[in-house]
Every structure is written in structure tokens, then in C-alpha cells.
Amino acid sequence: MAREGGGLFAGFRVLGRFSGHVPHVLRYHGRHREFYLATAVGCSVHTYNVSNALPQDITCLAADRMLIFASYDNILHAFARNKEVVHTYEGHKSKIHLLQPFGDHVISVDVDNVLIVWNIQSEEEYLQVDFDKATFAVSAILHPSTYLNKILLGSEQGSLQLWNLRSNKLLYTFSGWQLAVTTLAQAPAVDVVAVGLVSGHIIVHNIKFDETLMKFQQDWGPITAISFRTDGHPVMAAGSPVGHIALWDLEEKKLMCQMQDAHSTAIAGMSFVPGEPLLITNGADNAIRVWIFDGPGGTGRVLRSRMGHSAPPTKIRYHGQNGEHILSAGQDGTLQCFSTVHEKFNKSLGRGSINKKKSKKKGLKLDTMALPPITVFASEVAHQSDWDSIVACHQGYITCTTWNYQKTSMGAHKLRPEEFSKHKPIDMYATAVDITSCGNFAVIGLSNGQVDVYNMQSGIHRGRYGKERAHEGAIRGLAVDGLNQLVITAGSEGLIKFWKFKTKDLVYSVELSSSPSGILLHRDSGILGIAFDDFTVSILDIETRRIVRTFSGHHGQINDMTFSPDGRWLITSAMDCTIKTWDLPTGCLIDCFLVDSAAVSLTMSPTGDFLASTHVDDLGIYLWSNRSLYSLVSLRPLPADYEPSMVALPSTCPVQDVDVAGMEETSDEMIEYVSPEQLGEQLVTLSLLPESRWKNLLSLDVIKKKNKPREPPKVPKSAPFFIPTVPGLIPRYVAPEDEKDTQSKVVNLGILAQKSDFYIQLEEALSTNEYAAPLNLLKSLGPSNIEIELRGLAPEGGGSVEVMISFLRMIGIMLNKKYNFELAQAYLALFLKLHLKILLSEPNLLEEVSRLSTQLEETWIHLQTLFNQSLCVLTYMKSALL
């Protein structure tokens, strides 16, 4: 089973999605005594006052007092408690495009003109009616108020039919107006319905007497939605495909007012809140607006709204250090800020404009002053309350704009070279931008190779890098380091240049193997990520100014890069629809996953908890949670032939990490891994015993002198409370028979002559050559006992020369294996100290010691070289003025 998110990242939720092309529905909750608004966003239903996702995008939405009905393709679902799917209705052969709740039933109509009435609870078909597409193609459906068991159907041919669904009879056919019906709406008066036509006509018709009461026409194309006010004002609102709303006075039968550019796309749904002067509208421009009618002239003003980008976002970046705000620039020309905490903290900084006053006068549609969409921007928190903190480049435009985060508006300055203040060059435009960490300066690169510095507070030009130009080719990226010492620029001719920030002098130039497509600097660690046109990525250390890592693996243009906060990971996205995570210390690919549409921009939270991405032709900003923060994730390198699994983009509802089984498997693997006793034969391995067990072996006589009691121990007056124990590292009680012998004053010489366990094991090892047992025994003893054991090896201590040779061989094997290295040194040093005289007098022992000496010298010289090298570097790092 493929782990969702490729292992390291799991889909969490989407930001900035509020509305689609599907009309919203308004439902009243009797117990809560509140109205709830439900909108379809992709494959989820949002309820405002969110639901589990469906497998595909929702195409139709409806609601009754208990349930919300949503359909995708030919399947209808019912949601309860705004969350879980409680009913599924399957039976249509083609896509459902109309829904109508109807008491205990729900009616659905598909594009093949099949109408099915479903029993809500039993999920069974109550009735199925097939209409002939040539004569009556159903395009609208309505249940007229007080008409029991009856529904009114509108057609693309223009006629209307009234059906009794209980008896399955056609009661009446309205001849219509020979124009396709687009929408039907119930008026507050009984028997009266409003019929919206494809020509822009609205017919207010009495269906009881088949009489037209009044007729209106709008000039903006077909009627997309109709709603009536029910708070005592006889007003009807109608929506259009261009986003305008017309309000008609039903008493005077005339147009009361227009609300132009209510939405930038077609009005998908519109409904007046019953008994309130509030109109709710939604559209495919990803906006929901609540209009209140409390002003003069009957026009409405926006009371509340939820809106995201109406065209796909192209660049996103986290703003600030708390990881709660994401700045996003979209193809709709707006700059917006989305909160990862709650959507009520979202704010829009508006559209870029050459002249704000003229833009306001002309309105959205006719605005010739609007700037092109933002391609690149940089933001900094420092001084954001004092002056503008964001600077942005616009598509094909030489002027860079500043934006004020605090005021949520476009800033005061337009940054461009002085020579272009009078005329605008055609073939030159700003390509890269960065702000210093202090927030005082903006550095801007142009397509002709110029790099300029501007003051953010005053907008004054502060200098240029290079005599005329910094690079021969276009600037593909630039970055300022964290201390305002260096400016790093990348040119399309394949050079990266380092400039002194203040003096504007060229410090160093690096020639690249290919043309760079973009650069990204991690200021804290001083590492620079470079993306190339040949789809590879390199890492350059700005201290040494050398390329330290190169990654290849993408099969398409690299769109964006982002570093993890600690600078250990570089995450890249490309047109091959993959998102890859590279581990910089090891130089390996540790995570890779595939998405439906390529990620255009990436940004990692400064707190490291989320990765955010935006995708081709998608309005949302998708959050991926970093699993390594809350569970064990295997960060082993992925094999070269690794095939990433496809991961669905997260929906609006926060996703719980369901794939626990997959995660447990990886964590088990990691726990089961046991480090071997010795990693490699060439390596020296220590024993990990505490220093007190081996470091003081040569100083035992000094320690004994220091620890010598000043006065002899006094005999206790009464018997000891504790049972006496045998001295040693492992506490053992004195055997009862030993206790009986304690009173005897006679010394038994036979006991003294007994051989110790260590001595016996050394004797056995002479024939078997297995020294593991005596070594383990020696490791378990304390320093005093080790000395006693080694003293007992000499002939005067009851030992023999053969056992001494056996001990030296044990040391030789330890040095050979390079295992327990520090113990071998300590034991040998103590042995030589105790038995130096015997070693000189016995030729066998002398031969063994000289062999051991050569072996010891070889190992130590190699180690000493490594130690000296490390100590030298360490001393330099401590003392040198870096």
C-alpha cells in the first residue's frame, strides 16, 4: 500500500477555496434557529455559520431541512450533520445536472433527460420518467409553493410542464416563450414563479391561470439566478454571466438599480435570506458575498465576504516567523494573504494599479490602469509597521511595486531605474527581487542584466551593481545574505556573481555548467540552491563559494524550491508533477511524490510544520503536514529506480493521518535496527565501559594511599543489621559455611593456592585460542580486582609464564580486531608496570612483547595522525578570527 504523501508529507487541507461554478444553497436549521449556507468547492461541501470529500468534483448541490445533497458524475450523495455521507443514490447512466428536494423524496435529472424520484431514507427509486430530448430537454426544476406532489419543469425548447409525481401524470403544459428556460424561482406570492430565459428576459408568471404578470429584460446575456426579497420590499434580483446583478421593483415594474461587478465571473447562485435585507451570492471567481440593503437607492453593499484567487496563484511565500500567514500572488493580478489558522484572518492586498484613483473610477472590467499579474515578490517582517514591507515584479513590466502588509494595500512607491521614468522600454522587465533582512533595501534585477538597489522607506535609487550591468544575460535570480554583506546574482549566461552590498564591488564569480533558471538562499546557513535549465539542482556554499552538492532526477522544468527551516532539506517541484525532498548533509533523495497537476510554487513554514504548494490551473493553496515532526519517518535514501505513487491533493477538511499501518511498518523497521558491535574492520572501536573501570588502573597505588583510613576500624558493638557480602562489582552474599569459618584463627594455605576463574580461562585459551571468555570476565571486574588478577599471573603470585604469554596474546587479538581499544591499552600498561622484571628475564615473554610492540605502534601512528589533524583544525577554528 502506497503511503499517502510519499512518507514524509501527508495531505492536510486546502486554503483559499470558497466557491465554484455550482450555485450555493441556503438551509434553515430548526433546532439551531439559524440559516446555514452550503457551497460546493471541488469535491467538498462547505457549510458556513465543512464535509468529507467526495471522490470527484461536485456538479450539483441542493438541501432540505435535514440533509445536503451533492452529486458528482451520475452518483448522488446525502450529507448529514454537514459532514458524513449517510445516503448514496446510484441509478443514473449519465451526469446529474439538476436536483430538487421534495418532502421525503429527492428528484434528480441527468443530461440524458432521465428524471428519477428517490426515497431519501430507503435510497430506492420511487419513480423514473424519461423525456424526449428533441421535444422537452429539462433545463430547470422547481417545486411550486403549496402545490402538493407537484413539480414544474422548464425546458431548452421553451415550454414548461407541471407534473404530479404521485400519480405520475402530466397535469399541464405551458407553451412558453420559444426561448430556453435557464432558471425557475418561486415568488413570495402563491402561484407566481419567475422564469429566467436564455435571452435575458425574466417572466413573472401565474401558473394557476397561465398568465404573464410582468416581463423584464437585462442586456447582459442569459439569466443565471433569480431571488426575491421577503422582508417586505417587493424586489427581485437577477444574476448575469458577466457578474452584474439587476434589482427590479415589482410594484413599479421597473429596474430599481444595478450592482455591477458583484463578481468577476458569472453569478452562479443567489438567495435572499428569508425575512432579512441580506442577499448571498457566489460565483466561479472563488468568492461568496453577503450584501446588505440598508442604503439609499436600494443598492446593496458588501457586509461580509469570503474570497480567494479568481485565477490560479503563481507564487506563494510564508510571511513572518510564526508560520501562520502565506502571501500569494495570482494570475488575477491580486496579492492576498491566507491564514493557516482560520479563514477569518485572511486579507486581500488588492490589485496592482498604475493609478489607483483612475482605477476606482473605471471599475474592474474597464480598468486600463491595472498592472499585469505579479510573477515574483519578496517580503520581510522588519519595519513592516513603519513602511512598505513587500516588493513585487509584474509580468513583462519594468516597474516594481511596493505593498504595505499592515494597511493591506498597494504601497507608495514605484521602483524603476531613473532613465525609464519618462518612457517605458518594450523589451525590458523586472525578473528578480529580494529585500534585505532589515527591511530597508530592495534589490531588483532586470532582463537586460541590470541590478539596482532602492530604499524601501523613500523609494530612492541607491546604486547599481557593475558599471552598466551586473550580467551579460538576463537576471535569473538574486539574493542578499542575512548580514547585508553580500549580494548574489545569477545571470542567464551561466555566471553567479558575489558583490559587496555596500561598495557594489565584485568579489567573486562562479562559472556554472548550465544556465540557471532560479536561485534561493537559506540565509541562516548560507547555502544557495540553484535550479538549472537542464532540470538539475546544485547547492553552493556562499562561505567557500563552491558547489557542494548536485542533484539530478527531475524530468521537467523546475518551477520552485524551498528549504526546510534548519537548512537540512531542499524541496523542489517541477513540471514532471513530482515534489522531491533532498537531504543536503547526505546528498540523497529522501522523499518523492506525484501529484495530478504540477506544483507551480512551494514554500515551507518557518516552524517546519507545513509545506504549502500551488498547482497548475488550481485556485487552492494546499498544505502538506510534515510527518517527521509527530511520528517516526524513515529518511533513508530512495533507490535510483524509485517510482513515486500518485497522491490526491488534500481537500478542505483537515485530513486525519489514516495510514497508520504504513507508518507503523516504517517505525518498526527503524526500531529493529541494531548497530553492530564493530562497524568496520578498519575502524577502531571502544568498549563503552565507564572511565572509572579502566582509566585509573596505573594510579591504583596513589588512590590506595589517599583512601587509607586514618585510624583502624572499630568493631561494631552489636551484630550487623545487613547480611555481609563478598566484595566485588556484582554484590554476592557470604555463604553460610564461610560464616562458620570466620571465628577460626588458623590460615588455610590450600585456599590461597586455588586458581581464579580468569586464570583457568587463560590456560584453556592457550589451546583453543578463544579469548572472548577471559576478556568478558575482566570487563566485569573493578580496578582493584583487575590488579589482583594480573598480579596472580606471575610465577611468584602462583601463576606461570605460559599464562602470561596467554594474556599477551589476548591483548594482541584485541589490537588485531581493533575492538575494546582503550581497554587493551589500559590492561597492557598495568601488566607491564607489574611484571617488567619478569618480562626482561624470560626470552619467551620478551619475544611476545616485542611482537605486540610493533603491532601497537602501527595502529597508534595511524590514529595519532588523525587525532592531530582534528585537533589542529579545532585549534584554528577556536583561535582564528573568522
N, C-alpha and C positions, 0 to 999 in steps of 0.2 A: 504494500500500500504506500503510495507516494505521500510524503508528509507535506501538508499544505504550507506554502511559503518557503519551500525548499529547505526547511530545517531551522534556519537562523531567523527568518522573518515570517510572521504569521499575519494574515489579513485582519485588520481591526475594524475600521469603519471608514466611511467617505464623508468629506466635508464639502460644503458649498453646493449641495444639490437640494433644491427646494421644490421645483415644479417642472413638469414636462408638457407635452402637447395634449395630454389626456385631461379633459375637464375635471375640476375638483367636485367633491360632493359635500354637502352640509348635512349633519345629522344632529338631532336633539336627543340628549340623554335624559330620560325622565327622572331617574333617581338622583343624578347629579344636578339636575336642572340647569344644564349648560349645553351650549352648542359646540359641536366638535367639527373641525374642518379636516377632511381627508384628501390628500393629493397623491398621485402616482409619480414616483421618481424611480425611473429604471425598473428594477424588479421588486421594489419595496413600496409599501403604502405608508405615508407619513400621516400621523394624526396629531393635530395641533390643539392645544388648550392651555413609537414607530413600530412596525410589524416585521415578522420574519420574512425573509426574501423568498420570492418565487423563482423558479429556475430560469425564466426568461423575462424580458421587459413587458410590463403591464400595458395592455392596449385599451382596456375599458374599465371604468370604475363606477360603482353605484353603492347606495347604502339605504338600509331601513333603520328602524329604531334600535335594533339589536346587533345587526351584522353589517360588515363592509364586504361588498362583492367585488372581486377583481378577476379579470380574465387575461390570459396570455394565449396566443395562438387559438386553439379550439377547446381549451380547458377553462372551466370557471371554478374559482375558489371562493369560500366564505371565511372571513376572519372574525373571530370573537375576541372581546377584550382588547381590541386594537392590535393584537399580537399574533396568536397562533391560528393556523388554518384548521378549521373544525369541519368543513364540508368541501367535497370535491365533486364537481358535476362533469361527467365525460359522456359525450354522445354526438357532439358536433363534428362534422367532417372537415370544415374549413374555419377560418379565423372569425372569432366573435367580434362584432363591432358595435352592438347596441345591448344595453342592459336596462331592465326595469323591475325593481322590487314591486311585489304585488300581493300584499297581505301575507299569507302563509306560503306564497309561491314567489318565484323569481323568473322573469322572462328574459331569454337571450336570443339574439338574432345574429346569424353569421352572414358572411359576404355572399354565400350561395343562396341567400334568401330563405333559409330554413329558420322558422321560429319555434323554439321549444319552451314550454312552460314546465318548470321544475318544482317539485315539492321540496321545500327548503330542508325539512328535518330528515325525510327518508332518502333524499338525493335521487329520487326516481323521476322519470319523465311523466308528467301529468298529461301533456298534450303536445303534439307536433304538427305544425302547419307549414306546408311548402307553398311558396308563392312563385309565380312565373316571373322571371327576371325581365322579360321583354315587356310585360304589361304593368307589373307592380313590383319594382325593386325597392324594398323597405330602406328608408334613409333616416327616419326619426320615429320615436315611440314615446307615448305619453299615457298615463292613467288619469283621465279627467276626474276632477274632484267630485265626489258624491255619486259617481257612475259605478254602481256595484258590478263587479266581474267584467268590466268593460275596459278595453284599451283602444286608443286612437293611433293609427299608423300613418306616417307620411311616406311618400314615395319619390323616387327620382323622376318619375313621369309627371308629377304634379298633383295627382289625385290623392285623397285621404280616405281611409276606411275605418269604420267603427266596428269592432268585433266584441261579441260576448264569448269569453273564453270558457265559461262553464258549460254552455250548450254548444260551443264550437260553431257559432253562426256569424255570418257577416250581416250586421244589422243595417248598415247604411254606407253608401259611397258618396264622398264629396267630390265633385268634378274638379275642383281646384282651379289653379290659375296658369296651367300649362308650363309651369316652371318648377324645377326640382325643389323639394322641401328640404331645408338643411337642419332646421331645429323646430321643436314644439315646446311651448311653455304655458303653464296654467296661470290664468289671470286670477286676481283676488275674487272676482265675481264668478259665481257658479255658471256653468255652461259656456264660459268665454275662454278661448285659448288664443295665444299669439302664434302665428305661423311665420317662420323666417324662411325666405326664399333665396335661391342662388343669385338672383338679380339684385339683391339688396333691398327688396321690398319686405315690409312687415305687415301682415294682415291680421288685424284683431277680429276674430270671427266667433259668432254664436253658433255652436254646434247643435243646439237644440232646434233652432229654426233654420239652420243653414243660411245665415245672413252675415254679411260683412259689416261690421260696425264702424271700423275706421281703417285707413290704409296710410302707411308711411313709407318713405324711401330714403335710404342713405346712399351716398355716392362712393363708398369705399369697398365695394365688392360684396360677396355673399355675407349673409348674417351668420355669425358663428355661435352666438349665445344670446339669450333673452332672459331678463328677470324683472319682476315687478316689486315696487316698494309696498310694504304692508303696514307702515306706521302712520297711515292717514293721509299721505301725499299721493295723489294719482299720477305716479311717474313710472315710466317703463324705460329700462336701459337695454341697449343693444350693442353687441360687440362686433368687431370687423377684423378681417385678416391682416390689416396693416397696423393694428394695435390701438386704434381710436375707439372711444366709447361715445355713443349718442344717447342723450336723455330726452325723452318725449313726454310732453304734458298731455295726459289723456283727456282732461276736461276741455282744454282749448284746442286739442288735436293738432298740436304744432311742436316743432323742435324747441326744446327749452334751452339746452346748452350742449356743448361738446367738450369732451375731455380728451384732447389729442395727446398721442404718445403715452397713453397709460401703460402700454407695454411696447417693447421694441419688435415683438413678433405678434402673430395672431392672438386674439383673446380666445383662450381655449374654453374657459369656464367662467361663469359669472353668477353670483347669487346674492340677493339682498337678505340680510339676517331678519327673520320674522319679527315684526314689531319694533325694529331698530332702524335708525337712519344710516345703516352701515352696508356697504357693498364690498363683497370679496371677489377679487379677480385673480386668475392665474393664466400663465402663458408658457409657451415653449422657450421664452427668454430666461427661464430658470428664476422666475420671480412670482411671489404671492404678495398681493397688496390689499390692505383693508382701507377703503375710502370712507370718510365721514362727511355727511352732507349737513353742515352747520353754518355755511357762509351765505353771503348774498348771491343772488343769481342762480341758486340751485345747483351750482357746480360742487364737486367733491374735492377734498384734499386728502393726502395720504396720512392716515392715522398711524398705521403700523405696517411694516413690510419685512419680508424675508427674501433676500435676493443674493444670487451668486453671479458667476460669469455667464453672460448670454452666448459667448463664443468660447472655444476651448482655451484654458490657461496655457501660456507658453513658458513662463519662468516662475519658479517658486523658491523662496528662501525663508528660513526661520528668522524672526526679528527678536532681538534681545536674548538674554541668557537663561530665562526661565522655561523656555520650550513650550510656551503657551500660544504664541502668535505666529502665523505664517503669512507673509506678504506674497501676493500672487498677481502677476500681470497677464492679461488675457488678450486674445485677438479682437475682443470687443472694444479695445482701447482703454479699458479701465484698470486701475490699480486698486486691489482690495486686500483687506486683512481678515483672515479667518482665525477664529479661536478654536483651539483643540479642547477647551474645557466645556464651553456651551455656546450655542449659536447666537445667544442674545448679546454676546460681546463682539460679534462680527461688525466690521465697519468698512464702508467703501470710501476710498480717497478720491473717487470720481474719474472723469475722463481728462486726458491731456488736451489743452486748448492753446492756440496761438494767442487768442484774445478772449478772455473769459466773458466780458460784457457782451461782445457781439455774439458769442456762442449762446448765451442765455436768451437773447432776443430771438434768434433764428429757430431755436428748438432742436431736438435730437435729429430729426430726419433731414433738415435742410442745412445742417451745421457744416459750413465750408471751412470753419476755423479749427475743426477738430484735428488733433495730431494723430499720426499713424500709431499702430499698437506698439507697446514697449517690448523691446527684444531682450535687453539686459538691464539689470538695475543692481544697485548696492545700497545697503542701509547700515546705519550704526546707531547705537543707543546713546552714546556720549553726546551731551549737549542737545538732545532732541527736544528738550523743553525750552531751549534758548533760540534755536533757529532750525532751518530745514535739515532733516537727517537722512533723506533718501535722494539719490540721483539716478536718473534713468536715461537710457538711449532709446530712440524711436527708430522704427524700421525705415531705412533709406533716408534718414533725416540727420543733418549735421548738428542741429541744436540739441543739447541735453537739457532735460528739465529737472528741477528740484521739487521735492514733495515734503509736506510737513505732516509727520505722523500724529502729533498732538492735535493739530487743528483738522486732521483728516481732509486735507485739501491739497491742491497743487500749490507749490511754493512760489516764492517771489522772483526767483532768478531763472534766466535762460542762459545756459553756458555754451558759448561758441567762440571760436577764435575771432579776434577783433577785425581781421581783414575780410571776414564774411558778414560783418554786421549790416552792411548796406545791401549786398546781393547774396543769394543762396546758390552755392555751386550744385550742379546737377549730379556729378558723378562722385561726390564725396559725402560720406556719412559717418556718424559715430558708431564704433563697433565694440568697444570695451570700456568698462568704467570700474573704479574702485574708490572707496572712501577710507581715509586713514582712521586708525582705531581711536584717535582722539576726537574725530568728528569735525575737524577744522578744514580739511582739504579734500577736494575731489580730483582724481587723476583720470583723464579721458583720452582714449586712443581713437584715432580716425582711420578710415580706409586707405588714406594716402600715406600712412606711416608716421603721422604726427602724434606726439603725446604731450598734452597740456595739463597744467595744474591750475586749479581755481580755488579761491577761498569760499567756503560754504556759507559763511555769515554774510559777506558782502557781494559775492558773485564775481569778484575782481580776478582777472587773469594774473597768475603768479609766476609764470615761466613756462619754458618748453624744453624738452629733453632732446639733445642733439642740436647741431647748428640749425638745420632746416627741419630735418625729420629724424626720428629715432630709428626707423627701419626703412629699408627699400620697398618692402611689400606692405600689405595691409596689416594693421594691428589685430592679432587674433586673440589676445588676452593680455591683461596686466594685473599686477598685484603689488600692494605696499606691505612691507613687513610690520610686525607688531610695534616696533620702536621708532618708526618713521626714519629709519636709516637708509633703507634700500627701496628702490622701485624696480620691479622685474617686468620686462615687457617681452612679448613673443610676437615675431613677425612671420608673415606667410612665406618669406624667402627661406625660412628654416633656421633662424637665429633666435637665441634667448639672450637678452642683454640685461646686465645689472647696472643700475645708475645710483649715484649718491642722491638721496632725496632732496637735500638742501642745496648743494652746489650744482646739481644737474650734470655732474661729470660721469662719463662712462667708466665703470670699474672693471667689468669683465664681460666677455662674450662667449657663449657656448654654441657650437655648431651642432645642429640636430640631424639625425639620419633622414628625416622626412619633414614635411610641412606640418606644423602644429595646427590643430583645429580649435584648441582652447586650453587654458591653464587654470589651476585652482591652487591657492596657497593655504596651508594649515598654519596659521600664524604662531600658535603656541610651540609647535615642534620644529618649525622652519623647514617643512617638506613641501615640495611643489609637485602637484600632479599635472602631467602634460598628456593631453589626448592628441593623437596624430590622425592625419587623413588616411593612413593605411590601416586604420582600425586598431592600432596598438596603443598602450598606455605606458608612460615612463614616470618614474619618481626621481626628482632631482633634489639633492640636499643643498640648501642655499648656503650652508656654512662652508662645505668643501667645494661647492659648485660642480659637483659631478653627478652623473646619473647613477643611482644606486640600485634601482630595480626596473625591470621591463616586463610588462605583462602582455601576452597576446592570447586571443581567444574569441574576441568579438568578430562577427561576420557582417557588420554593417556600420554605418556612420555612428560615432559615439556622440550621443546627444548631451549628456550631462554627467558630472561627477560630484561626489560629496565625501568628505572624510568623517569618520566617527570622532566624537569629541576628544578622545585620547590620542587620536592620530594613528591608531594601530591598523584600522581598516580603511580601504578606499572602495567606495561603492560606485559602480558605473552602470549606465544604461545606454543601449544602442538601438539602432533601427532593426536589429535582428530579434527584437521583442524580448531580450533577456535582461535581467538585472543581476549583476555579478558583484560579489564581495571578495576583495583581495586582501590577504593578510600581509602587511608590509614587513614585519620582522622575519617571517619565514619565506616570503616571496611566493606564496601559494594561493590558489583559488580555493576558498573555503565554503563558498555558498553560491548557488546559481539557481534562478527560477525563471520560468517562462510566463509571459502574460499575453492576453488576447491582442492588445494593441500596444505598440512600442511606447515606452516611457519617454516623454519629451524633456522632463525636468525632474531632478531629485534633490532632496535636502534632508539632512539628518539633524534630529533635535539636539540642541546643545547639552541636554541632560542625557542623551543616548537612549531614550525610551522608545522613540518612534522614528521610522523612515517615512517621509512623505513623497508621493510621486504624482505626476500628472501625465496623461496619456493622449495619444493622437485622437482627435475628434471626440474628446470626452470632456464634459464640463466639470467633473468632480476632482477633488484633491484626495488621494487615497492614503490612508495611514496604515502602516505595517508595524506591528509591535515587535520589539527586539526580544526574542525568546531567551537570549543568553542572560538577561537580567533577572529572570524569575524561574529558570529551570536549567538543568544540565543539558547543554547542547554540544554535540561533538563537533569540534572545529578542526577535524582532520582534513588534510588536503584532498580535494576531489580528483579522481583519476582523469587522465587526458581524454578518455573516450566517454566521459560522463554525459548522459543525456538528461537535461533538466525536465522536470514534469511541469505541465501546464497548471497554472494557479488562477482560480477565478478572482476577479477584483472584489474587494470587500464591499458589502452593501452598507446601508445607512445605520443599521442596528449594530452596536458593538458585538463583535463575534467572541464567543467563549472558545477557549482552546479545546476543541473537541477531540483532537487526535492525540489523546493521552497515551494510547498504546504504542504508537510510533516513537513518542518521546521517551517512554519508559525503556524501550529497547535500547535506544542510544545511551541513556544514562546507565543502564545495566552494563553495557559494554565498557563504559568508561570506568565504572567501579571495579569490575572484574580484573582490569589490567593491573598486574603486579610487576613492579620493577624487578629485573633480575639482580642477583647478588653482585654480578660484575657486568657492566655494560659492554665492555670490550677488552680483549686481551692486552691491547696496547695501553689501556688506561690504568692508573694507579688507584686502587680502591681502599678507603679507610674502613675501620671496623665499626664506627659509630658508638664505641664504648665511651662512657664519660671520662673526662681527662683525669679525674681523681684515681682511676683504676690503673693508669699506666704512666702518667707524666711524672709522678714523684718517686718512681722506683729507684733512681740513683740518689735520692736525697733522704732515704728512709732513716739512716743513722742520725742525720740532723733533726728530723722530725721526732725521733725517739728521745733525743736529748731534751728537746723543747717540751715534750709531753711527759717527761719523767716526774713522778709525784714528789713534792717537797717533803712529805712525811709518810711513813709506812701506813698502809690501810689498816683501819681499826676493825676488830672482829665485831660483827653485829651482836647486840645483846640477846635478841631472840632469833628464832628460825626465820629464814626469808619467806616473804609472802609469795613471791613468784617462784615457779619451778626453775631450777638452774638450767642453762642452755649451753650447748657446745659452742665455743667461739668460732666465728666464720661468717661468710657472706650470707649463706642461707641459714636461718635460725633453726637449730635442732635441739630437742630436749635431751638431757643426760639420761642414759639408760639406767634402770633401777639397779642392775648389778654393779654399775660403776659407782653408784652412790654408796653401796655396802663397802667397797674397797677404799673409800675416801679416808677412813679412820686409820688405815694401815700406814705405818711409817717406813715399811720396807719397800725399797725401789725394785721393781721387776725389770731386769735388764732385757728380758725377752721382748717386751713391748717396744722398747726403744729400737730394737733391731728390725722391726717389721717394715716392709716396703710400702710406700704410699701408692695410691691409685695411679697417680701421674707417672711415677717411676715404672710401674708394671706396664702401663700402656706404651711408654717409650721403648721398653725392652721388646714388646710384641711388634712394634713398628719397624724394628731393625730387620725383621724377616719379611713383613707384609708390605713395608714402605707406604702404609696408610697413616697419615699424621693428623687426620681430622679430629679423632677422639681426644688425644692429648692436648691439642690446641684448644678445643671447646672447654676442656676441663680447666685449663689455665685461664681462659677468658672469664670463667665463672668465679675465680678466686679474687680476694682483695690483695692490695700491695704487700702486706706483711706475709700472707700465706704464700704468695708467689716467691718472695725471697727465701722462705723456709724450704720450698720445693726445690729451688735452684741450688741452694747450699747443699741439699741432700744428694745432689748428683755426683759430687766429688768423692773420691775414694775415702778421704778422712771423715766424710759425713755419712758413710755407709753406702756410697754409690760405686760406680765403676767408670772406666774410661770409655767403654762401649756405649753406655747410656749417655755420656757427654757427647760422643760422636752422633748418637741418635738425635739429641737435642739440636745440634748444629745443622743436621740435615733437615730437621723440621723448619728451622729458620730459612734455610736455602730454598725449600719448596715455597714458603710464604713469599720470598722475594721473587722467585720464578713466576708465580701466578700473579704477582703484584696485588695481592689480596691481604687485608689486615696490615697494611704497610706500616702504620705508626706503631702497632704492637710489635712487629718484627724488630724495629729499631730499638724500642724500649727493652724488650726481653734480652736482645743480644748485648745491649750496653750493660745491663745488670749482670749477665753471665760473664762478660769479660772483666768486669770490676771484681767479681767474687773469685774467679778461677784463673787469673792471669798467670800466676806462678806455675800451676799445673800445666797450662797450655804450652808454656815455653819448654817444659821438661819432657813432654810426651810428643814424639815425632808424628804419630797418627793424628793427634788433635791439631798439631801445627799445620799439617797438610790440609786438613778440612777447613781450618780458619783462613788460610791464605786463599783457598778457592772461593770461600764466601766473601773475602775482602774484594776480590776482582769484580764479583757479581754486584756487590753493593755499590762500588764506585761507578760502574756503568750506569746503573739506574739513577744514582743520585746526581751525576753530572748532567744528565738529560733533564731531570726535574729542576735542578738549580738554574739552568739556562732559562726555563720557562718562568720560574719564580722571579728571577732578576729582571726579566723583560717586563713582567706585570708590575713589579714594584717601581721600576723606572718610570713607566707611563703614569702610574698613580702619583708618584712624587712630582712629576712635571705638571699634572693636572691640578695638584694642590697648590704649587708654588707659582706657576706661570701666570702672568696677567693676561687672561683671555679677553 
